[in-house]
Structure formats: structure tokens, C-alpha cells
Amino acid sequence: MAKKTVKFVCQNCGYVSPKWMGKCPQCNQWNQMVEEIETPKPKGYFLHTEPGSETKAAPITSIESKEEKRTKVEFEELNRVLGGGIVAGSLVLIGGDPGIGKSTLLLQVSAQLAEHDFHVLYISGEESAKQTKLRADRLKINAEHLYVLPETNLAYIQQAIDELKPNFVIIDSIQTIYHPDITSAPGSVSQVRESTSQLMRIAKTKGVAIFIVGHVTKEGSLAGPRVLEHMVDTVLYFEGERHNSYRILRAVKNRFGSTNEIAILEMKEMGLEEVKNPSEIFLEERTKGASGSTVVASIEGTRPVLVEIQALLAPTFFNMPRRMATGIDQGRVTLIMAVLEKRAGLLIQNQDAYLKVAGGLKVDEPAIDLAIAVSVASSFRDQPTKAEDCIIGEVGLTGEVRRVTRIEQRVQEAAKLGFKRAIIPKNNLGGWTPPGEIEVIGAASVQEALQFALGE
């Protein structure tokens, strides 16, 4: 009988220790070590190649490079996030908060593929077949080539894939799937790691595109070992709030396309619908003539998106003024406020500051610095900004406004939505021709930008 060994594995980073420890020495997280009982695997357990099919090393110049075959779905937003469509043999991981719409999105995508005569196998590990059918009825889905299998045993799932030979497989979710040769509970580090490894082998050897749903922790990161994100080809995060109808699907890793792409979707009674022009959505409720409001053209992946940055400053009643930011890095806000106080002469050290990106979008790029600075100054002076202004630029610690990338695309998007003036870095003025319907003003410093935006 094979001898069993006991080990302790960190649920956060996968660190393995022969004894229990309260704090993981690798990721410095407390109470993450979980006991696992491991049975030695039989000889040849990891050898899945057929006799005579072993691969051999070859010069890179002799390897044929060809474009991956992709299958497009009706959601053009999803196609762009995936890099142009679903790649055959790819392994895609989708994570998000409970109830955000992961299962709804994948069921809609499965139906779209099945309606084009692709065979899709939907593995439901959390719901019964009747529950999945109820969701399908609510979404008006009735596709003949969409197969539903409520199963959590990976051996039976692999058997179903061998019998049905589907083109696409949905695993909902990986935390419920267990490998029969692993003694630990489903959702543990060993089970998630081994189940994903087997699914990756199936995807690569059979050319089946597999989508995996992953749970997230309370911090918002994917549950399970960190190696899970390294094993898959693409990692997508489903963001948004339950009480907000808009959802953001963000690519943070993609071996077949660019990263940091986003798709804007709207949750309606009949399921998710794509938003064609997200800039209009984020700006449609903007109040004109209000202080502390500016619009910036941010680059999300390969396209510009116009968002509104709002700031509210009020005298503090505490020894330490509060700094709160939603959708923006709080450290960036603190830095820009220090620049405004030192370089622009704004006495805001006794002011509570609250900033947010309207619409629930998270923006993290240097080009939003100048818009944050103008919003803070506008709220502090209680002086409204001009509704037709779009403000773009990075702010340095010495108060200079630094150039940003892809300025032409940003200004064109602003002109398309009816903005009349764009305040941009002075060093971005040359080398391109701005649209005729928008005035472009170059600012070399924060002081100049405030003069142009607020007339100071």
C-alpha cells in the first residue's frame, strides 16, 4: 500500500511546508496554511503522450508560424478582449464576485456558439441540470447543440468530453471539480492545481477551447493557488457592482492578444448586452456647470474611453484630513495634492478630499493626473470647469505636465463626442494634426493648465 505523506500548503501562494505555520514565510499572509494528505501517484501518472509521439527539440527557424484559428461570437466586446475571438485549444479563466454574471455570460456565449452548429458542453458543478435549464429559459436560450452535464468528478468529465467531442467546454466552477486520485477536498490547492492541469492537457491535445469559472477571495483576487493564473492562456476579471447594471470584463493576461483590454456589458432582464460606445454611458449623467468635475480620455487596451473624474473637498474636523478615492489609486491622489500645494500654492492640507471615477470604471494610467489636479483645484475654489473641456496629461513632482502616449486617438475621441477644447501636454502638440472641430491647448505646467481650465 502506498505511503501517505502530510504536508501544509499556503492557499495564497502555494508554498509547501512539512509542518504547520501561522504565517507563510513566502507571501507573509496569516492563517493560510492548510493540511493536505498526499498519496504517491502511480508510475507514468504525468506521462500522457502516446508511444512514439514524443516531441523533439527543433531550431526555432524551422518552426512554422501561423495565425491561430479563432471563432468569433456575437459579443464583439468579448471578441476584442480575447484578442479577436476564441482560439481553439485555449484555456480561459474568468473570475469575479458571486452574482456578478459569470454564469450568465458563459451560458449566453454557449448558446451563440451552439446556434452556429458548434457542439458546446456546459459542465455545471454548482447547479443541477434543472437549475441551468431555468436560467436558459429566462434568457430565451433553446440551442440543440448545447449539452449540460451536472458533474464534479474530473474522470467522468473527461469521459464525457471523449464521447461527445465538443468544440467548446465550460467548467462552472473549477473550485467544485475534484480529481479522484487526490485525497484533499474540492477547492483545495492540490485539487485546483491538478484539475486545471488535466483540463489544460485536454485543451491542448484535443484542440478544445475550455472556459473555467474561478471564485474570488474577499480581497478580489482569484481563489486557489497563484499558479492557476500562470497555467491558463487567458485571465479575465468580471468587475462591477451588483446594484450597478454595467459590468466590465477586463483581460489581465492573454497569450493570444493584448492585455488590459476591457469590454463594457450591461445586465438586463434578458441577460447581458454589449455597450457599443462606453464613453457616452460614462458621461450621460454629467452635471454641467458643477465644480470638481473634469473629463479625461483614458486608454483602455486599444481604444480611448472618456470618463468623468469627480472631486469634493471640504474643511476637515480631524487632526488628519481624510483622503478617499474610488476607481483611482489613492497614492496617486495624495501625490497630486502635494504637488498642487507645493507648486500651485493651494492650501489644501486642512481639507478632506473625496475622489471617484463616475460610472464604476477603474482607471490607472499617468494620463489622468492633470484631470485629477484640475478637479481638486476646481472643488477647492468652488469654481466650475467648462463642460466642453477634455483634460489630458501626466503631472511630475516639480509641477511640469509631461507628454502621454497616443494623444491623437484621445483627442479624436473627445472631438467625436462633441468636446470643443482639449488641454494636453505642450510636448504633445507636434507631429500630428488635431481635428478641426476641437481646439487643442498645450500646457507646460500645472499652473498653466489651471489658468486655461479655470481662468485663474
Long-range contacts (C-beta under 8 A, 24 or more apart in sequence): 2-39, 2-40, 3-40, 4-37, 4-38, 4-39, 4-183, 5-37, 5-38, 5-40, 6-35, 6-36, 6-37, 6-38, 7-35, 7-36, 7-38, 8-33, 8-34, 8-35, 8-36, 9-33, 9-34, 9-36, 9-188, 9-189, 9-190, 9-225, 10-34, 10-189, 11-188, 11-189, 11-223, 11-224, 11-225, 12-226, 13-225, 13-226, 14-189, 14-193, 14-225, 14-226, 14-227, 34-188, 34-189, 36-183, 36-184, 36-188, 36-189, 36-190, 37-183, 37-184, 38-183, 38-190, 39-181, 39-183, 41-181, 45-181, 48-201, 48-205, 68-256, 70-256, 71-113, 71-118, 71-167, 71-209, 73-109, 73-112, 73-113, 74-112, 75-108, 75-109, 75-112, 75-263, 75-265, 75-272, 75-274, 76-274, 77-249, 77-263, 77-264, 77-265, 77-274, 77-275, 78-105, 78-109, 78-249, 78-263, 78-274, 80-261, 80-263, 80-301, 80-302, 81-236, 81-249, 81-250, 81-251, 81-254, 81-257, 81-261, 81-262, 81-263, 81-301, 82-234, 82-251, 82-254, 82-256, 82-257, 83-254, 83-256, 83-257, 83-258, 83-261, 84-256, 84-257, 86-168, 86-209, 87-209, 87-233, 87-256, 88-167, 88-207, 88-208, 88-209, 89-203, 89-204, 89-206, 89-207, 89-208, 89-209, 90-203, 90-209, 90-210, 90-233, 90-234, 90-255, 90-256, 91-196, 91-199, 91-200, 91-203, 91-210, 91-212, 91-231, 91-232, 91-233, 91-234, 92-209, 92-210, 92-211, 92-212, 92-232, 92-233, 92-234, 92-235, 92-236, 93-174, 93-212, 93-214, 93-222, 93-228, 93-229, 93-232, 93-234, 93-235, 93-236, 94-211, 94-212, 94-213, 94-214, 94-236, 94-237, 94-238, 95-213, 95-214, 95-215, 95-216, 95-222, 95-235, 95-236, 95-237, 95-238, 96-216, 96-237, 96-238, 96-239, 97-216, 97-220, 97-238, 97-242, 98-215, 99-242, 100-238, 100-239, 100-240, 100-242, 100-247, 101-238, 101-240, 101-247, 101-265, 101-267, 101-272, 102-172, 102-213, 102-238, 103-127, 103-135, 103-172, 103-213, 104-135, 104-139, 104-267, 104-271, 104-272, 105-238, 105-249, 105-265, 105-272, 106-170, 106-172, 106-211, 106-213, 107-132, 107-135, 107-136, 107-139, 107-141, 107-170, 108-139, 108-141, 108-271, 108-272, 109-211, 110-143, 110-146, 110-168, 110-170, 111-136, 111-139, 111-141, 111-143, 111-146, 113-167, 113-168, 114-143, 114-144, 114-145, 114-146, 115-143, 115-145, 117-145, 118-145, 118-166, 118-167, 118-168, 119-145, 119-147, 119-164, 119-165, 119-166, 119-167, 119-168, 120-145, 120-146, 120-147, 120-166, 120-167, 120-168, 120-169, 120-170, 121-147, 121-149, 121-160, 121-161, 121-164, 121-166, 121-168, 121-169, 121-170, 122-146, 122-147, 122-148, 122-149, 122-170, 122-172, 123-149, 123-150, 123-151, 123-157, 123-160, 123-169, 123-170, 123-171, 123-172, 123-177, 124-148, 124-149, 124-150, 124-151, 124-172, 125-150, 125-151, 125-152, 125-171, 125-172, 125-173, 125-176, 125-177, 126-172, 126-173, 126-176, 127-172, 139-270, 139-271, 140-270, 152-176, 152-177, 152-178, 152-186, 153-178, 153-180, 154-178, 154-179, 154-180, 154-195, 154-198, 154-199, 155-179, 155-180, 158-198, 158-202, 161-202, 161-206, 161-208, 165-206, 166-208, 167-208, 167-209, 168-208, 168-209, 168-210, 168-211, 169-202, 169-208, 169-209, 169-210, 169-211, 170-210, 170-211, 170-213, 171-199, 171-210, 171-211, 171-212, 171-213, 172-213, 173-212, 173-213, 173-214, 173-215, 174-199, 174-212, 174-213, 174-214, 174-224, 174-228, 175-214, 175-215, 175-223, 175-224, 187-223, 187-224, 189-224, 189-225, 192-224, 192-225, 192-228, 193-224, 193-225, 193-227, 193-228, 193-231, 196-228, 196-231, 196-232, 197-231, 200-231, 200-232, 229-253, 239-360, 239-362, 240-360, 241-360, 244-360, 246-275, 246-281, 246-359, 246-360, 247-272, 248-360, 248-361, 248-362, 251-301, 258-301, 258-302, 259-301, 260-300, 260-301, 261-300, 261-301, 261-302, 262-300, 262-301, 262-305, 278-305, 279-304, 279-305, 279-306, 279-307, 279-413, 279-417, 280-417, 281-359, 282-306, 282-307, 282-308, 282-358, 282-359, 282-361, 283-307, 283-308, 283-417, 285-358, 286-358, 286-387, 288-387, 289-384, 289-387, 290-384, 291-378, 291-379, 291-381, 291-382, 291-383, 291-384, 291-385, 292-375, 292-376, 292-378, 292-379, 293-375, 293-378, 293-384, 293-385, 294-371, 294-374, 294-375, 294-378, 294-385, 294-389, 294-391, 294-453, 295-371, 295-389, 295-390, 295-391, 295-414, 295-419, 296-363, 296-367, 296-368, 296-370, 296-371, 296-390, 296-391, 296-392, 297-367, 297-390, 297-392, 297-409, 297-410, 297-411, 297-413, 297-414, 298-363, 298-365, 298-367, 298-368, 299-365, 299-367, 299-405, 299-406, 299-409, 299-410, 303-409, 304-406, 304-409, 304-410, 304-412, 304-413, 305-361, 305-413, 306-390, 306-413, 306-414, 306-417, 307-357, 307-358, 307-359, 307-361, 307-363, 308-357, 308-358, 308-359, 309-355, 309-356, 309-357, 309-358, 309-363, 309-368, 309-371, 309-372, 309-375, 310-355, 310-356, 310-357, 310-358, 310-375, 311-353, 311-354, 311-355, 311-372, 311-375, 311-376, 311-378, 311-379, 312-353, 312-354, 312-355, 312-379, 313-348, 313-351, 313-352, 313-353, 313-354, 313-376, 313-379, 313-380, 314-351, 314-352, 315-350, 315-351, 315-352, 316-350, 316-351, 316-352, 318-352, 321-349, 321-350, 321-351, 321-352, 321-353, 322-352, 322-353, 322-354, 323-352, 323-353, 324-353, 324-354, 324-355, 325-354, 325-355, 325-356, 326-355, 326-356, 326-357, 327-356, 327-357, 327-360, 327-361, 327-362, 327-363, 328-355, 328-356, 328-357, 328-362, 328-363, 328-364, 328-368, 328-372, 329-364, 332-369, 332-372, 333-372, 335-397, 336-369, 336-372, 336-373, 336-376, 336-395, 337-376, 339-373, 339-395, 339-396, 339-397, 339-399, 339-446, 340-373, 340-376, 340-377, 340-446, 342-399, 343-398, 343-399, 343-445, 343-446, 343-447, 344-373, 344-377, 344-399, 344-446, 344-447, 344-450, 346-376, 346-377, 346-380, 348-376, 348-380, 351-380, 366-394, 366-402, 366-404, 367-392, 367-393, 367-394, 367-404, 367-405, 367-410, 369-393, 369-394, 369-395, 370-394, 370-395, 370-401, 370-423, 370-425, 370-443, 370-446, 370-449, 373-446, 373-449, 373-450, 374-449, 374-450, 374-453, 374-454, 377-450, 377-453, 377-454, 378-453, 378-454, 381-454, 381-456, 383-454, 385-453, 385-454, 386-421, 386-453, 388-418, 388-419, 388-420, 388-421, 389-419, 389-420, 389-421, 389-422, 389-423, 389-453, 390-414, 390-419, 390-421, 390-422, 390-423, 391-422, 391-423, 391-449, 391-453, 392-422, 392-423, 392-424, 392-425, 393-423, 393-424, 393-425, 393-443, 393-449, 394-425, 395-446, 399-445, 399-446, 399-447, 400-444, 400-445, 400-446, 401-425, 401-426, 401-443, 401-444, 401-445, 401-446, 401-448, 401-449, 402-427, 403-427, 403-428, 404-428, 407-432, 408-432, 408-434, 411-435, 411-438, 411-440, 414-438, 423-449, 423-452, 423-453
